[in-house]
Amino acid sequence: MSLRRFNPYYRWCFPWLLDRVSKVVAPERRQLLSYAKGAVLEVGAGTGTSFECYQGSVSELYALEPDTGVMQKACSVLSRLPETQRNKIQLLVADAMDIPLAESRFDTVVCFLVLCSVAEPQQALQEIFRVLKPGGQLLFFEHVLSDNPAVQRWQHRLNPFWHRCAGGCQLNRPTAELIAQSGFELQELQHYHHKAFPVLVRRLATGIAVKPG
């Protein structure tokens, strides 16, 4: 059993920090989630800041989050939503590497600053691929390995220390490439640098990947 639930930092400080980071990228989240439709699974739903972004095209939302401290904040956010919106959302404490849901269950899966933190991203992507319907879409927004060699060197050097205090976050993952290697077709892909982020996590990859139908 993870000891994170007994660690004061992860119980109180980390959920607050995650919430603050989530607000910085609120415009990007709202734009990406405007493409969500049908039955949706959000992997790593965090503190629930995304809930209000989902539009009427979403029939149901499963919000998956492994951290119970973070999920408590999500519960609070959920309780304040209008009833019609609240009734669409199901909170699920589970791990992205072992999603306890049926295959071909969802039209859309969302990963927003998540794949940097899972222990085995390839396994998580295999699970995401499994639960998506043929033709279903993965909407993703992730910080990735820099395209600057000098920054890359620091990402590799600091990564062993960074992930210990950042919820398992890894600085140097080539996430877009991992998505393509997992069988998805990259329908849309954009790389850019977010000026509000520290240089070590400034380069982002966002887009839409589709499970072949």
N, C-alpha and C positions, 0 to 999 in steps of 0.2 A: 504494500500500500504506500502511495506517495505521502511524504511528510509535509508537502507544501501546505496542506490544509491546517497544519499546526504552526506554520511559520508566520509570525506577525506581519512580515513584509508582504507575503503573498496573500494573506488574509485581508489586510486593510490597504496597504500602500499600492500594491500592484494593480488591483481593480481601479483605484483612483487614477493611476498613471495611464492605464489602458483607456479609460474614459476620456482623459485629456487628449491623448493622441487621436482617438476616434473623432473628436470634434474638429481637429485640425484638417482632417481630410473629408469633412462632411460634404462639400460640394462634389467631390469625386465619387463618393459613395452614392449620393443621390442620383447622379448621372448614370452610373453603372447599373444600379438596381432598377432603373426605369425600364431596362430590358428584361427583367424577370417576369415570368408568366407561368400560369398553371400551378401545378404542385411544386413547391420550392423547398429545398433543403439548404439552410445556411450553415456551413461548417465553421465552427469557431465563432459563434454569434456574439461572444463577448458580453458586454454590459447591456446589450439591447438597443444601442443607439441607432441601429439600422431599422428597427421595427416600423417606424413612421414613414420610412422611405418607400415601402412596398405599395404598389398601386392596385387599382381594382382588377387588373389582369391576373393577379395572384389569387388562386382559389384557396390555398392553404399553405402554411409555412411551418416547417419543423426547424426549430432553432437549436442546433447541437453545440454544446459547450462542455469540455471536460472539467473545468475548474469550478468547484462549488461556490467559492467566494465570489467569483465573477458572476456566476449564475444568480446569486442573491440580488445583485444590482439589476440584472435583467428582469427578475421577477417584479421588482419595484417599478421598473419602466413599463412592463406589461400591464400592471394593475391600473395604470393611469391612462391607458389607451381607451378610445371609445369601444363600446361593447361589440359592435359589428366587426371591428378590426381585431379586437382581443380574441374573439371566438375563432379566428382563423389560425391562431398561433399556438403551437405545441412546443413546450420547452423539453429538451432531452439532454440529460447528463450522460455523455458518452464520448468515446475517443474516435477521432477521424480515421484511425487505422483499423478500426473494427466497428463499423457502423451497424447498429442492430436493427436494420430495416431491409425490406425485401428488395430484390434486384428489379431493375426497370421500373422503379416506383415514381421517379420525379422527372418533371419537364425541365427544371432548372436547378443547378447547384451553384451556390455562391461561396467563394473563398476571398475574403477581404483581409489582407495582412494576416494570413493563417499559415500558409505553406512554408513560411520561414521558420515556424516554431514546432512543427510536428517532428517526432524523432526519425521517422522513416517516410519522407515525402512520396516516394514511389509507391509504397504500400497504401498511403492515404489516397493517392490518385487512382490506384486500382479499385479501391472501395468506392470512390466517387464515380468512376466509370461504370462500376457494377450497378449502382442504384439509379443511374440515369437511364431513361428510356432511349432506344435508338432514335437518333435525331435530336436528343436533348442537348442542352447547352450548359457549359461551365463558364460562369462569369468570374473573372479573377482580377485582383489588384494586389500586387506583391512588390516589396522591395527586393532587389536582386543584386548579384555581383556587379560591381562597378565596371564601366568600360575604360576607366582611367587606371593604367598599370600601377601608379604610385598608390592610389586608393586601394586597389586590389591587395597590394602587399600588406597594408595596414589591416584590411578586413581579415586576411588570413592570420595575421599575427594576434589580433585582439579577439578573434572569434571564441577561443576557449574560455576567455574570461567574460565576454559579453553575454553569452547564452546562459550563464549561471545566474545572472541578475535580471534577465529580460524574459523570463518565462520560457526558456529553451530556444529563443530566437537565434537564428544563424545569420551571419552577415554576408555569407559568400555563396549563396545558392543560385544556380542558373535555372530559375524556376520555369521560365517559358520553354526552355529546352526539355525539362523534365515532363512538362505537360504533353509536348509533342511525342516524346518517347513512350508515353503511356497509352498511345492509341488514338488520341484526340486529333482532330483537324483544326488547326489554328485559323479560324475564320477572320478574326481581327486581332491585331497585336500592335501595341504602341509602347515604345520605351521613351522615358523622359526623366528629367531631374526635378524633384520637388524642392523648391527653395526653402520651405519651412522646416525641412527635415535636416538633421545632422548629416555631414558629408558621408559618413559610413553607411547610411541607409537612404541616401538621397536618390539613387537611381531606381526607378520603378518600372514594372512591366504590368500592363493592363490590357484586357481584351476579352474576346469570346472564343471559346473552344467548343467544338461540337463532336459528340459521339457519333461515328458513322452509322447511318441508318440502313 
